[in-house]
C-alpha cells in the first residue's frame, strides 16, 4: 500500500482524485468506444450519478492538465479527450489554452473529434479576439496535418493580410502559413494575398517582419516570379537595420547587435535571386554589405559570447550573399580577408565556418588569388587541428585553392597528412591527391612518383580508378614510359609491397620492361623473378594480371621464354582451383608453344593509346561527395594559364557522327558527338506547315544583361551565365591548346516541369568555318527543382571574332518560353601562357612593330584600379603575367600563344595604368592584325 492508501496500479486514479472530493472527480466508468487518438483506447467519463453536478471549467482544466502530465511521464491516455475539446468553447483564456495544448499534443489527424476541433478553431479565428486567434493559429501550426491545411489554408492568408489584424496575430498567422506550406504546399493557394504579403517587409513591427521574411523566403524558393518585388523591400529594410544604432531598435537588439535574426533572414531571402538589376537597389545593397564587413573589423562592444555569435551570424550570411552574387570583386576579396582572420580564431566553430566559406570563395575568379595567400595557415590547420571535421574542411580548401603555381606544395602536404589522417577521410584524400597530381602535372615524372608514393602510403584506400588512370596516362605519353618502368621496378624491390603497386608494376613492365632491360640490374630475368616473387602473396585478380605480364615477356624477351613456360606448365597453374587462372595458364602456355614469332608479336603487341577522357577518379569523387548543385563548387576549378591534363569523357559507343573531325579532335572524344544543333532535327521542308509544333523557329533576341554576363566570362571559365525566375544556366569549361570542352547546366528553379526543353547552338556561316562545336543531346523534360547537363566539345579551327548564341526553348505551365544568350567562347580561351625573360620579351616586341601587328586602345577605367584584381584578370585572360619585365613596375606585361588547328599566333600585351587620370593604355602585338584587334576589344572591356 502506498502512503495514501492506494495500491500501485491505482496510482493514476488516486492522483486524479486528489485535490477535490469524489463529487468533482472524473468518473472513469464505461468505455464508449475507441478514440483514435494517441492512446491505445478511449473511455469517456460516465454521466455523474444522480445528485452529482457536472464538472465546471476550472475542474476540467485542472484534470486535463493532470492527464497531460501523465502523458509526459510516458503513460497512454485513453480518456479525457472530449473534456479537452469542450474546453475549446470556453470564454476563459486559461481554459481555452489548456484545451488547445491537449489537442496539439494528444489528438492526431485521424481522430473522430477532428471535425469538432475544426469548428472550435474556426469560431476562434472569426472571433477577432487576438488572444483566441493566436491560440487557434498555434494549434493549426502545431498539428500541421493535411486535414488542417485543407480546412484553413484559405483562412490564414486572409487573416495575415487583413488591415485590422493585430501585430501579434499577423506574426502567428505568417508562421502558421509557413508550417502549412511546408507540409502541404499543394493546398496553399497562390492568390491576391501574395502581392500584399510582400509589403509586410515594410511593417513597423519587427516581429511581423521577421515572421513574414521566413514565409516569403520559403515561398520565393518555389515561386520566384510571384515574390520578386521583395528584393527591393528586403534591401531597404536591411539598410535601415545595419545603419541603425543599437539604441534605435532596443526591443530587437541582442547584445548590442540590432535585429540579428531578421538580418540573417533578409540576407537569406536575397540569396533566392540574382543581383538586383536596378542600379540604385544594387548600390544600396553593396553599401549594406560593406557596412557589415566594416562592423566586423570594429572592436567588440561586449565580451559575452552571445555578442560575438550574433555579430558573426550576420557576417557569415552576408559573405554567403556576396559569394552567391559573385559580381563584386572588391567585396569578394574583402570577404576572403575577413575569413582569413577567423582561420586562427580560438573558437573551433569559427575556424570551421571560415574554412567552409573560403572553399566556396576559391571558386570565384575574383577571390581565388586572395584565398591562396592563406595557404600556410590552412596547411598549419591541417597539421595541428584536433577536430577531424575542421581538418577535413582544410583538405577541401587546399583542394579548392590548388592551381599550377602551388600544386606540388599542396600535394606534398596532403601526402604528408595522409600518413596520420583519420580513416574516415583517407579515401577522399587519396582521390583528391590523384586528381590534383594529374590535373596540374607539368612534369609527368612527378605525377608517376606521386601516385606510387600514394599507393605506398595508403594502398588500401587507392581504388581501381586511381591505378587504372596512371596506366592510361603512362601508355599515352611516350616521354614518361621509360621513367615509369624504372620507377616501378625500383619500388617493387621493397620487401613489402601493396597489391595495387604489384598491379601497376606488372602492367607497366609487361608493356615497357624492354626500355630498362639494357641495364644489367634490371635484365629480363631479374624483372620476371621480381614479379614472380610477389605472385603467391596476391589475390586472384592480381595473379591473372601477372600471368598476362608473363606472356607479354615471352614476346618482349625470348631468352626467358623457357622459364615462363615452366611456370605456366606447373601444377599450381594448370590445376588451379580458380577457373580464370587455370584458363589463362592453359591458353598462354599453348600460345607460347604453337605460335610463330610474327603471330606472337601481333597478338601481344604494345597497347595502343587510350582515348582521352574525363578522369574516372573525378567521377568517383563527385559520387562520394553526393549530388551536385547547378555549379558544383567543390569541382569548379579554374584554369589560370595552365594546361588541363586529361580531356573530357568520350561519347558512348555506338553514337554516330555527322562529320569527320580531325585526329586532334578525336583525342577529346569529339568524333562520337552529334553535331549542332542540340535539339531535335528540323522537320523536312514541304508545303505543309507544322502548326502543332512546340518549338517555333523564331529565335528570341538576347536576354537582358546577356552582354554583361558574357563580358564577365572573358576572364573566367566557371559561373552562372544567366538566371531569371524560371531558369538558371551555369557553365564549367576547360581548354587545352585549340581544344576545349564546356559543360552547360540547365537548372529548373520552379516546382513545375519544363516540357519540350530544346537548347540549340546558333553560329553564323563565318563562325562555323572557324569554330567547330559538337554537342550531346539533352533530356526534353526537366523536372521541377532539377538540373540537366549538356557537354559541348569545341575545336578552334582559325581565329574568330563572333560568339555563338545559345537559344533555349521550352514550355512552362502551358506557356512557351524562348531565351537566347551569348555563349562565352572567345578567342582568348585558346591562349596558352608563355614565360619569357625581359630580354626575350623586348626582342620579340621589336619584331612585331609593323602597324598591321599592333593595336592600341586608351580608355577610362570602369572599375576600381586595384593591382591584385588587374593581375588576376590578365592571368584569367590566358596570358602569362611577366614580373619585373617592364621598366615601370606599375605596368603589366603578358605573353602567350593563341592555338588554332591551322596555326599558332604569338601574342604580347602591355597594360599601362594611370591612377591620377583613372585611364588605361592597352597595347597588343601579334603576328595577325585580326587577332590583335579582337584580343584588344575583349581585354579592354575588363577594366
N, C-alpha and C positions, 0 to 999 in steps of 0.2 A: 504493500500500500504506500502511496505517496503521502507526504505530509498533509496534503489537503483532503486525504481520504479517498482519492481516485486511484484506480489501478492504472498501470502504464498505458494499455490500449485506449483507455478513455481519457487520455491527457488532453487531446484536442477538444473533446466535448466539455471537459472541466474548464478549459481556457475560454471557450465561447461563453460559458455560463457565468464566468467570473465577472464581477463589477456590477451586474444587475441581477435581480431575483429571477426566478423561473418565469414570472409573469411576462418579462420583456425579452426573454431569450428566443433565438431561432428554434422553433420546434422541429427538430430533424426527424420527420415522420416518414411518410410513404414516398416511394420513388414514383415519379410520374412519367418516367421515360429517360432515354439517354440524351444528354445535352452535348452535342458535338463540339464542345469547347476544348480547352487544353487538358482537362482532366479525363479520367477513363470513363466515368459515368456521371450522371447528373440527377440529383434529387432535389425536389422543390420542397420548401418548408410546408408542413401540413397546416391547414387552417387552424387558427387558435381555437382551443376548446371553448365551449360556451362560458361566457363571463369574462374571458380574456380580451384585452384590447390589442389591436394591430400595432406593429412597431411604428414609432414615429421616425421622422427623418434623421434625427440625431442618432438614434439607436441603430438604424440601418447603416449609417455612415460608419459608426463605431465597429460593427461586426464585419462589414465589408473590409475595413482596414485590417481586422484580425485575420480574415481569410487571405488577404494579400500577404501578410506577414508569414502565415503558414505556408503559402506557395513559395515564398522566397527561401524558406527553410528546406525546400525540396519535396514537400508532400503534394500529392494530387488533390485538386479541389473539385468536388463533384456537385456542389450545390452553391446557392447564393448568387447565381448569375442574374436571375430575374430581379432580385433586390437591387443589384448594381444598375441594371437598366432603368429601374424605377427611379433611382437617384438622379438620372439624367433629366428628368422632368421637374426636379426641384428648383425653386427660385433662389435657394441659398447657394452662394458661390462655393463654400467649402464642401457641401454635399454633392454638388454637381462635379466638383473637381475630383473627389474620390471615385465617383461613378465612372468618369472618363478614364481615370487611372486604371481601374479594374478592367474596363473594356479593352484598353490598349494592351494590357499585359496578358489577360486570360481568355479573351474571345478571339477565335480565328475567323477567317473569311467564310468558312463553310457553316458557321453557326446558324441555327434556325432563328436566332434572335437578331440577325443582321438587319432585317427589314425594320424592326422596331428601333434599332440603334440608328439607322439611316434617317428615320423620321425625326428622332430627337436631335440629331445633328443638323438637319435641315431647319428645324424650328429655331435652333440657337443661331445659325448663320443668318436667319431672317430677322432675328430679334433686335439687331442694331445695338445690342449691349456689348461693348468692346470686350469685357471680361469673358462673357459667354461665347462670343465669336472666337476669341483666342483659344479657349478650351476645345471648341469644336474643330478648329483648324489643326490644333496639335494632335487631336485624336485621329483625324484623317491621315496626317503625315506619319504618325506612329504605326498605325495599322498598315497603310500604304498598299493595300491589296488592289487587285484588278477591279473587284466589285466597288471598292471605294472610288477608284478612278472613274468608272462608268457612271457612278451616281453624282459625283461632284466636280468632274473635270470642267464643266461649263460654268459652275457657280464660282469657283475660286478665282479665275481670271477676272470675272466681273467685280468681285469684291476688291481685288488688287488695284484696279484702275479707277474705281469709283471715286468721285471727287470728295465725298463726305466721309470716307473711311479714315479712321484714326491711324496715326503712325504705327502704333504697336500692332494693330490688326494688319496693316499693309506688310509689315515685316513678317508676321506669321504667315500671311497668305502667299508671299513670294517663296518662302521656304517650303510651304506645303505644296505649292505647284511644282517646285523643283523636285520634290520627292515623287510626286505622281508621274512627272515626265520621265524620271529615271527608271521607274518600274514599268510604266505602260505608255511609252511615247506615242504609240498609235492612237491612244484615246484622248490625247490633249490636242484640241483643235487649234490650228493657227487661224487667227481672225483679226478683227479690228484692234483687239487689245494688244497685239504685238507692237504696233507703232506707238501706242500710248505707254507701254511698259518701259520702252527705252528712255522716255523722259523722266522716269523715276531717278535716273542718274543725276538729275538736277535738283532732287528733293533736298529741302533744308535739313531733314533729319538724317544723320549719317547712318543710323541703324537701318533705315529703309534703303539707303543707297547700297550698303553692304550686302543686304539680302538680295536686292534687285540685281547687283553685279554678278552674284553667284548664279542666279537664274539665267540672266542674259548670256553669260559665258557658255553655259551648257546648251542653251537654245541655239546660239550662234555657231557652235561646232557642227550642228546638223543642218541648220538653215541660215547660212551666212548672208544670203541676199536680203532676208527679212530684217536683219538687225545691223546692216552696215552703217546706218546713221549713228550707231552707238559709239563709233570710233571718235568722232569729234567731241561728243559729250564726255566720253571717258578721259580724253586728253585734257579737256577743260577742267574736269573735277580733279584729276591727278595734279595738274598745275597748281590749283588752289591749295592742295594738301601739302605738296613738297615745298611750296614757298611760304607757308604759314609758320608762325612760331608755335612752340608747344603750348603757349598760353591761349592761343586762339581757339584751340579745339580741346578744351580742358576735359570734357566728358569722354573724349575718344583719344586722349593722349596716354600712351603706355610707356612709362619710364622715359619721359622726355622725347618719345618718338610719336609724331602726330599720326593717328589712324593707321598703324602699320598693316592691320589685316585688310583694310579697304584698299590701301596702296597696292598690296600684293595681288588682290583680286582684279584691280583695274589693269595692272601690268599683264596679268594672265589673259584678260579679255582682249587686250591689244594684240596678243600673240595669235589670235584667231584670224588676223587679217594681215595683208601685206602693208608696207609703209604707206602712210596717207598720201594721196595724190595732191591734195590741197597744200601749196607751199606754206601757208600760214599755220595750218594744223601741224604740218611736219616740222616746221621750225619750233613751234611751241613744245612739241614732244621732245625734240632734241634738247631744248633748254631744260626740260624736266629731268631727262636722263643725265645731263651734265650736272645738274644740281644734286642729284642723288649721289653721283660719283664724287662730287666735291665734299658733300657731307660725310662721306666715308673716310675722308682724309682729316676731318676735324677731330680734335681731342674728345674723348668720350665725356658726356655730361654726367655719367654715373658709373660707378664701379660694379654695379649689380649686373649679374649675368643676364637678367631679363632685358636690360637696356641693349646690350650687345646683340642678343638674339633677335630682338625686334629690328634693330638697325640693319643687321646683316641679312635678315629675311628679305627686306625691301631691296637691298643692294643686289642680292643674287637673282631676284626676279627681274630687276632692271637689266642685269647683264644677259639674262636669258632672252629678253626682248631685243637687246642690241644684236645678239647673235642671230636671232630669228630674222630680223630685217636685213642684216649683212649688207648695209648700204652706206654706213658712215665710217670711213677709215679711222678718223680721229677717236671716235667713241670705242671702236673695237680695240685699238691699241691701248687706250686708257683702261678699258676693262681688263685687258691682259695684265697690265702693270699692277692694277689693284689686286687681281687674283694672285699675282706673284708674291705680294706681301703676305698673303694668307698661307703660302706654302710652308712657312716656318713658324706658323702660329702655334701656341701651346695647346689649343683646342683641337682634338683629333677630328671632330666633325667638320670644322672649318677647313682643315687640310684636305679632307676627303672631297668636300664640295668644290674646293678650288681646283683640285686635280681633275675632277669630273667636268667642270665648266671649261677648263683650259683644253681638254680633249676636243671639245666642240669648237673652241676658238681656233685650234690648229687647222681646222678645215677651211678657214677663211683665207682668201688670198691676202687680205689686208693685214691680218694679225699673225700670220704664220711666222714671219721673221721675229716679231716681238715674243712669241711663245718660245722660240728657240733660244732666246737669251737666258732662259731659266733652266737650261738643260742640266747644269751642275747641281742645282738644288733638287731637281727631280731624281737624278741619279743617287744623290745622298739619301733622299727619302726611300728609295728602293733598298738601300743597304741598311738603314737604321730604324725604319718604322717597325713598331711592334705589332700593329694591327694588320692582319693579312689583307683586309679589304682595301686599306689605303695603299698597300704595296701593289695590289692588282691594278688600282687606278693609275699608279705611277707607271706600271708597264704599259697600260693603254695609252698614256700620254706620250711616252717615249716612242711608241709605235706611230702615233698620230703626227708627231713633230719631225719624224725622220725624213730626210731627203738626201741627195747625193753628197752634200757637204759634211754631214755628220753620221752617215750610215755606219761606217766602220766602228766609230766610237760607241754608238748605241747598241750595235750587235754584240760588240765585245762585252759591254756592261750586262746585257741580257744573258749572255752565256755564263758570265761570272755569277750572276744571281741564280741561274738555273740550278747550279750545284746544290744550293741550300733552299730552293723555293719550296713552297707548300705543294704537296702532291696534288691538291685540287686544281691548281692552275698551271701545272707543268706542261700539259698537252697544249694549252693555248699559247704559252710562251714559245714552245717548240715551233708551232705553226707560224707565229709572228716572226721569229728569227729566220725561218726558212723563206718566208715571203720577202722580208727586207733584204736578205742576202742576195736573192735572185733579182729583185726589182732594181737595186742600186749597185749591182756588181759592175764595176768598170773593168776590173781585172778578175777574170774568171778563175784564176788560180786561188784568189782569196775566197771565192764562192765555194770551191771544192774543199778547201781547208776548213771553212766554216761549217759546212754540212757534216763533214767527217767528225769534226770536234763535237758537233751537236749530237751525233749518234753515240759518240764515246761517253758524253756526259749524261744523256737522258735517252738511252737507246730504247727503253721500254715504252717511252711516250712518243717515239718517232713513228708516225703512221706510214702506211704503204705509200700514200700520196707524196710524202717527202722524198723517199728514196727513189720512187718512180721518176720524180721530177728531176733529180740530179742526173739520173741516167739519160733522160731526154736531152738535157742541156749539154752534157758531155758528148753525146753522139752527134748533136747538131753543130758543135763548134770544133773544127779541126785543131785550132790553136791550143786547146786545153787537153786534148786526149792523151798525149804522152805524159803530161804532168799528172793527170788524174790516175793513170795506170801506175806510175811510180809512187804516188802518194798512198793509194790503197794497198799497194804491195807492202810498203813500209808499215802501214797501220795494222795489217794482218799479222805481222810478226810479233805483236804483243801476245803474251801468254793467254790472256782472257779477252776475247773479242765478242762484242754483242752480235747477235744473229743478223741484225739488219746490216751491220758492217760486212759480214760474210756475203750477204746477198749483193751488196753494191760491188764488193771486190770481185766476186765470181762473175758478175755480168761484165764489168769493165775489163778485167783481164781476159775474159773469153773473147771480147771484141778487139782489144788494143794491147794485149800482152806482148804482141810481136814488137811493139815500139820500144820496149825496155829489155827485150830478150838478148840484145847485144852485150849487155853488161853481165859479166860472169856471176855477179852477186844476185842476179835475177834471171838466170837462164831458164829455159822452158821446163826442165825437170824440177828446178827449185820452185818455180811458180806452181807446178802441179802438186808437188809434195806439200807445199804450204797450204793450198786449198784443201787437199785431201785430209790433212791433219785436223781440219775443222769439221769434216763431213759427219763423223759419228756423234758430234756434240749438237747437231742442229736438228730441227724438225723436218717433217716430210716435205713441205713446200720448198725449203731451202735446199734440201738434198736433191730435189727434182731440178732446181736451177743449176746446181753444181754439176749434175750429170750432163746437162746441156752445155755447160762450160767445157767439160772433158771432151765431148765430141767436137767442139769448136777447136780445141787444142790439137786434135788429130789432123785437122785441116791446116792449122797455123804452124804446127811443129811436128813434122813427120817422124822426128827422132824419138818422140815419146809415145808413138802410136802403140807399140807393143805393151808398154807399161799400162796405158789406159785400157787396152783390150783385156789385159789380165784382171784389172779392177772390175770391168763390166762383166767378165765371164765368171766372177766369183759367185759362190752360192748365196752370199748375203745380198747380191743384186738380182740374180736370175730367179731366186726363190724368195724374193722379198714378200712379206705379208701385205705390203701396200701395193695395190694393183697398179697405180700410176707409176711408182718407181720401178716395178718389175717390167712394165710395158716399155718404159723408156730404155732400161738397160738392154732388153732384148732387141729393140729396134735400132738403137745406136750401135750395138755390137755388130748386128747384121749389116748396117750401113757402112761401117768402117771396114768390113771384110770384103764385101762384094762390089762396092762402088769404086769406079776408077778415080784417079786423081782429079780429072776435069769435072766429073759429076759431083764429087765431094766438094770441090771448090765452088761449084754453082749452088749446091744445096745449102752450104754453110757459109755463104759469102757474108760480108760485113753488113750489119743492119743499116738500112737507108735512113736518112734524117727523118725525124718525126715532124709532122706539120706543127707550125707554131700555133699556140692556143692560149686561152686564159688559164692561168695556173689552177690545177685541181686543188692545190693547197689553199688558195684563196677561197675557192668554193666551200671547202671544208670549214674554214674559219667562219665564213658567213653563216653556215648552217649551225655551227656551235654557238655563235653569238645570238641566234634567234632571227626572226623575220625582220627585214629591214624596212625603214620608212621610205618616203619618197626620195630622200637623199640620205643614204646610209653614211652617217658622219664618221663612223669607225673606219670605213674604207674609202672616204673621199680624199685620196692622196693627190696632192698637186705635183706636177712635173715642172720644176723650175730649171729649164735648160738642161735636163739630164735625159739620157737615153732610157727608154722604157724597155727593160729586158723581158722578153716574152710578150707575145701578142695576144689577140683576142681568141676566144674559143672558136673552134671550127664549126662550120654548119653541119647539121645532121646528115648522115649518109643517105644518099638517095635523092637529095634535093637537086633540082635541075637548075642549070644556069642558062640565062638568056644570052649571055655574051661570054667571050673567052678572055678573061683578064690576063694580065701579064704575069710572068713567073714570080715577080716580087709581090704581086698582089696575092698570089696563092699562099704565100707564107702567112698571111693574115687570115686565111680561110675565106677569101672573097669569092673563090670560084664556085662555092655552093650556095651563095645567097641569091635570092630572087632580085630582079632589078627594081629600080624606082619606077612607078610609084609604089607606096607601101600598101595601099588599099586594094580592093578588088579590081580586076582588069576592066577597062571601059567597055561598054557594050559596043558591038559592031555597028557600023553605020548603016543607015537604011531610011526608008520613008516613014516608018512608024516611030513615034516618039514614046519613050518610056515614061508615061505620065504617073506611074506609081513609084518611081524611083525615090529612095530616101536620101540620095546624095546628089543634090543639084550640082551641075557642072560649074556654076559660078564660084570663083574663089573670092573670099572676103578680103577687103583691104586690111593692111597691117593693123593689129590691135593697138590701142593707145598705150604709149610707153614702151612699145616694142623696140624703137630705135635706141632709147636709153638703156634698156636691158642688154641689147646687142653690144653697145659700147662697153658695158661692164665686163663682158666676156672676152674682150680682146686680150686682156692680160690674165685671165684665169680660165680654167677648164671645167670647173665644177660649180654648181649652184642652181638656184631657181631661175629659170628663164622667163616664165610667165605665170601669173596667178590671178584668177578672179574668184568670184563667189562659187563657181562650179568646178573649175578645173585648175590643177597645178601641173606645170611642166618643169621637170628638173633634168639637168644634164650632168653626165660624168663622162669625160673623154680623155683619151691619151693618144699621143702622136709620136711616131718614130720615123725620122727622115721624111720620105714622101708618103708614108702610110699612116693611117690613123683609124681609130675606132671610137665611136660615140654611142653611149647608152642614153636613150631618152626615156624618162619615167613619166608616165601619164597618171596622175592621181585624181580620183573622183572624190571631191570634198563633200558631196551630198550623200544622203541616205537612199537615193533613187538610182537605179541602173542607168548607164549610158548605153543606148542601143545603136546599132549600125555605126560603131566607132571606127572611123576611117582616117588615119593620118597619111598624108601624101607629101612627098618632097617635089618641089617645083623648081626647075632650073631653066634658064634661058638657053638658046642654042649655043651661044658663045661659051657659057659656063659649062655646058655638057661636054664640050670639046676639051676643056681644061681641067675639069674635076669629075672623077668617076665616083658615083655614090651607089651603093647597093645596100638594100635593107632586108630585114626579116619581117614576115607578116605579124600582125597584132590581132589578138582576140577581138572580134567585133562587139563583144559585150563586156562592159566594165562595171562590176558590182559597186554598190554604194560603199564608200569608205575604203575601196580597194585601189590598187595601182597595177598597171601593166608596164612592161619594159619592152623597148624596141632597140635593137642593135643596128647601127649604121656603119658600114665599112667604107673607108674613104681612101682614095688614091689621088694625089696631086700629079696630074699629067704635065701641066705647064702653069706658068703664073697666071693669076686671075684677079679681077677687081670686084666682081659682084659676090653676093652671098645667096645661097639657096633659101627658098621660102618653105616653111613647114605649115601646111594647111591641115587643120583638124575639123572634120565634120561628124556630127553625131546627133542623136535625138535624146532629149531630156524632158521627161514628163509630157511627151507628145509634141514638144516644140523643137524645131530644127535649129541647131547651133552650128555656127561657122566661124572658126578662129584662124587667123594667119599670123605667124611671127617669123622674123628673120632668124635663120639658124646660124649661130656664130662659128662658121667655118671660114676662117680668114687666112690670108697668105702667111701671116707670121706664125701660124700654128705649125708650119713645116720648117721653122727655124731650128737649127742646131747650133748651140753656143760654141764659140771658138776662143780659146785662151791665147793671148798674144802679148809679147813683151812690148815695151814702149817703142823701141827702135823699129820692130817689125810693123807695128801699127802705123807709124807715121810714114814709113816707106810705102806701105800699101795705100795709105791715104793720098800720097802724092801721085801714085799710079792711076788713081781714079779721079783725076782732076778735070776731065773734059766736061763741058757744060751739059752734055746729054747724060752724064753719070751722076750728077749731083742735083739734089732737090733740097731747098731750104725753106723753112717756114718760121715766121716770127709771129707770136700770138700771145694774148693775155692769159694769165693763169685763171682757170675756172675753179680750182680747189686750193686750199691752203698749201703753201710751198714748204712741205716737210721733207727733209732729206731722206729719212728712212723709208717713207712711203714711195718717194720717187725711185729709190733703188729697187724696192720690191716690184714696182710696176715695170721697170726696164727688164728685170730678170724674168718676170711673168710674161713679158712680151716675147721672150725667147732667146734673146742675145745674151752673151756673157758680159757681165759688168767688169770692166777692166779697171782695177785700182791703181793709183799712182802712175797713170799714163799721161794724163793731161797736165800741162804745167800749172794750170789753175785748179787747185784742189776742189773748188766749188762746182766744177763742171763734171758731167757724167759721160763716160765713153763706153761703147759696147761694140762687140763684133760677133759675127755668126755667118752661117751659110744657109740659104734657102734651098731645100732639096725638092726637086720635081723629078718626074720619071725621065724627062728628056735632058735635063741639065742641072747643074748646081750653080748657084749665084751667090757670090760672096757679098757681104754687106757690112759696112762700117757706119756707126752713128755717133753723133756728138750732141749733147743737150747742155745748153748754157743758160742757167737761170739768172735773172736779175731781180733780187729781192726787193730793192728800192722801188723799181718800176712795176713789180709784180708781172714780169714778162718772161717769156722763154724764147730762145732761138734754137731750133732743131735742124740739124744738118744730117742728111743721109747720102751716102755714096755707095752705089752698087754698079755692077757691070751692065745693068739693063735699066733703061730710063723708066719703063712702066713699073718695074718693081720698086724703084726708089720713090716714085710718086705715090704708089699705093701704101707702102710702109710708112711714109711720112704722114699721109692722111690718117691712118689708123692710130699711130702713136701720139700725134698732136692732140687728138681728142681725149687723151687720158689725163692731161694736165690742165 
